[in-house]
Amino acid sequence: MARGVKAAVVGGVFVVMVGGAGYGAYNFVSALNGDGGGGAGTAAVRSGPPGADEVKETSAKFFAAWEKGQATKAAAYTNNAAAAGPLLTAYSQSARISDVKITPGAASGATVPYTVKAQVTYDGTSKPLTYKTKLTVVRGVSTGRALVDWQPSVIHPELRRDDTLVTGEAANPPIEAVDRDGTVLTKEKYPSLGTILDTLRAKYGDKAGGTPGVELVIRHADEGDADTSLLTLTKGKPGKLRTTLSATAQAAAEKAVKLYANSSVVAVKPSTGAVLAVANNRKDAFNAAFEGTVAPGSTMKIITAAMLIDNGVTSMNGPAPCPDTAVYRSQTFKNLTNMKANESATLANSFLRSCNTAFIKLIDEEPLTDESLTTEAETRFGLNQDWKTGIVSFDGKVPAESGPDRAANAIGQGQVQMNPLNMASVTATAITGAFRQPYLVPAGLDDRRMATAKGLPSGTAAQLKQMMRLTATQGTAANAMAGLGGDIGAKTGSAEVDGQAVSNSWFTGFRNDVSAAAMTEEGGHGGDAAGPIVAAVLRAAG
């Protein structure tokens, strides 16, 4: 078989998968028609965006061929027939989708939205399928013809490059995921859990005691991604899978992240490490809350303060002067605009105001080395220790640096990488003194070996907790945490990212036995966007 095309038999179904470049039986269409277009004759080459009549005519011809199951003809109306053809073929053959009826909506320029209604039939069982998606008509580069701009999402909005559609016996039995109290968790009620529940099913479906049914699924090209179920024809028997989540906290997290685009939040129980909530508000399906790898800004000062205290450089009430600027190895660092210098500041004062220069002035003190921050992060806070949460997660990165990035790392810039899961755990360790690796399902389910770290001396933890309390009541986190009762503390952060006009907003905090952290891309200061998200989750769960 030609390079770029893979075939496999899955559940008795012959599946064709094709790469984005496209090879095989559909090459002759591209060869004859330039940009993948079809039809008899060669029209004069035109330029400029397609007109309204062209958009209507091209989309109508594409829809008509698709409805009739004429994969080759439909693909010829796209600008990449070689890639479109196999997926359109799989639509009717591997996916068993028939009786297709496409109803276009009102076009917006060259983009046409439409509703697809069809039937999926397998082994005598048939179910209706309905969904909405859209396409865009573009001008062919070499032919000048109006063509459908080929994207897998033209066929279904959840399809990505190299994905395919399959109907057959499910690869894994279904699960009924429940929270810590037995409440059923569904992707309909908790949308952020969609990909997480798919992953849990793929990983633990056979351990939860269920039996598979027959489903229409998207089989993703990345073998690490669980199948996405689109329609159940014959229900399997779900196995019950208990998670650590709290339905109450999850509901609050789902609502909170909707306040700001590209936001993620995680809540954990410091006394156990159990994850109580995880939510993302993103256009893609990426679980940034668990897998993100971005600079955490000044929330990193929790770890840096611990390093300073543990190594005897200073203490909560010890000196940490806050000048306007600090120069470290030829690089000048500044504080936030309008922050007043305070040469007599204590560590607690510089922490609650989030003074960058105070921390940078202290990182070269004896006995600190280039490795000190890395050692603190790994041995005390359990970062970069191969966490086994139950799903894919990134467990933080604090590399040793000898140049200016040593100073940048100390304030959560440079080469440091974190996500909300990491920072919620950092806060949990800071206030309890013990690192308890976060987890989403019990380790006994698959005999996972949890990561370990020695944690913090009790004196260090007590000082960190008190400094976070002061930050939540008198410092940069006070506005966001206002109105929360109980034992509360927090730390704000903003992280500058190349290419972004506005910094990422970070916030981590605790209330009683709950810690939470959030990040909002281009959200500004920590208290502006991420702060209200964390406060909302703590209010519901703490």
Summary of the structure (lengths in Angstrom):
residues: 542
radius of gyration: 27.3
end to end distance: 58.1
largest distance: 83.6
contacts: 2021
relative contact order: 0.10
helix: 31%
strand: 25%
